[in-house]
Amino acid sequence: MVEHRPYKTRVAGSIPAMPTGALGAMVARSLDVRKVGGSSPSVPTKFMEKEIKNFLAPFLKKDLPEIKPGDTVCVYQKLKEGEKEKIQTFEGIVIARKHGKEIGATITVRREISGIGVEKIFPLHSPTITKIEILKRGKVRRAKLYYLRKAVGKKKKIKIKKE
């Protein structure tokens, strides 16, 4: 009979495990962290969650449009080349949106350039993203459109939402 060992798991959306040993104890004391269970990761108290939200609030963008998978968007991104700054655009279909309204929220935009599929992942709240323009609203029945990577011809087409 094979012995089954329980795996260490984390709750989705939780903060990564704290360091162990003397360093972990020092960090836990400075962050006001309490241990939950035996060897499970440390979890911050409700107070710390509010502190983190208050700390991140000024970095969140408030003027973001409602971006959904299937939308055709144009993303304007600031790039530095030496001492010059220029704005580069990337137009394509949003195939995925991840991490909801968090500071780490991202969209994956795909387009074909001369027969080769190119995907870029853009962090929504990044200061390098100057503007996101929605060109068309797509009508899709999936949250992640990864099937578009392999699709050819008519299957690749996305219906346009009538408003």
Helices and strands as residue ranges (DSSP letters): H 21-31, E 33-34, E 43-44, H 46-56, G 57-59, E 72-81, E 84-98, E 106-113, E 116-123, E 129-136, E 138-139, G 146-149, G 153-156, E 159-160
